[in-house]
Amino acid sequence: MFKPETIYFEKDIINYPLGKELMEKYKEIPKIEIENHNNIEEMRIKSNKEFPYMKRNLIIGTRKTHKFVPNHKTSDFLVPYTSSGCTASCMYCYLVCNYNKCAYLRLFVNREEMLEKIIKTANKSDQKTVFEIGSNSDLILENTITGNLKWTIENFKNVTNGFLTLPTKFDMVDDILPLDHKGKVTIRVSVNPSEIINKVEFGTSSLSSRIQAINKLKDAGYNVGILIAPVIFLDNWQNLYLELIKKLNSELSKKVKDEVFFEIIFMTYSYVHTKINEEAFPNAIKLYDKDKMTGRGRGKYWYKNDIREEGKQFFIENMHKFFPNNTIEYIV
């Protein structure tokens, strides 16, 4: 269970039930009042090497923007929801584009406003509408602090045309297993070879624990998907990912394998990641590889086309071999 060292809070959070609840829950934790969760000056001036230490803080405020972004993968809309950032320290995380603003976990207590907009949008639709509510944070992790995912499922389950989806790298799913979710929720668990989880995805759940969580969620009637993401082309990547696919085939329940779908995403990286990781994790493996990567916009990198094509063919071949009856929604 995450226990923050310091809490930074906007003063108006006490006007919300969740804000009052969190202030009481953490009444013994040192607190610093801030004007805006987007602009904490003492965070902005910290050096890169302090990145993992900033993760020990918790920021509580209200979300001011509620813009839905159209999406064309596993949802209709990407929705800013009840949190942003994370307590884990994955070395490739796209939220660290501005590390001293986005790295740490921010909680937004005006959940009623956010869920109301989702419900209104769904009710206006005459067809199935899927909302991705976990694109800015990990709601399984957040739920251990706020109970927000449990609250969301309970208050959303009767929306006729609305469905929710979210990804996670954590296994703490027991709190939502007993819920009557009415098939409205899809949880997509991200997996990687154990070597990559241990060396790159610091502070997340182990591979075996994630697989157990997938089986639990399916037994509880949730729709489940598996993200093989991000694929990192280390020198021995074929062996690592083949063993991962075999482990999934061996340890996933029949109920999961009957219906699970897959998403496969190749890692993107950036100059910002490199600078942070060099100082914050000087002994960690190096993810930037100039021989395998090429530019993708200013200061951003992805794998060269020939490597991506080799990876695509590898996954198509092996997923078809071990999961012949399951779909790959996309490989990107």
Salt bridges, closest charged atoms under 4 A:
GLU5 OE2 - ARG56 NH1 3.59
GLU10 OE1 - LYS64 NZ 2.77
GLU24 OE2 - LYS27 NZ 3.20
GLU50 OE1 - LYS46 NZ 3.79
GLU112 OE2 - ARG111 NE 3.84
GLU116 OE2 - LYS120 NZ 3.31
GLU132 OE1 - ARG188 NH1 2.75
ASP174 OD1 - LYS216 NZ 3.03
ASP175 OD1 - LYS150 NZ 3.91
ASP180 OD2 - LYS182 NZ 3.30
GLU195 OE2 - LYS199 NZ 3.60
GLU201 OE1 - ARG210 NH2 2.87
ASP219 OD1 - LYS255 NZ 3.53
ASP235 OD1 - LYS292 NZ 3.10
GLU243 OE2 - LYS246 NZ 3.97
GLU251 OE2 - LYS247 NZ 2.71
ASP258 OD2 - LYS254 NZ 2.94
GLU259 OE1 - LYS218 NZ 2.62
GLU263 OE2 - ARG188 NE 2.83
GLU278 OE1 - LYS275 NZ 3.58
ASP291 OD1 - LYS290 NZ 3.56
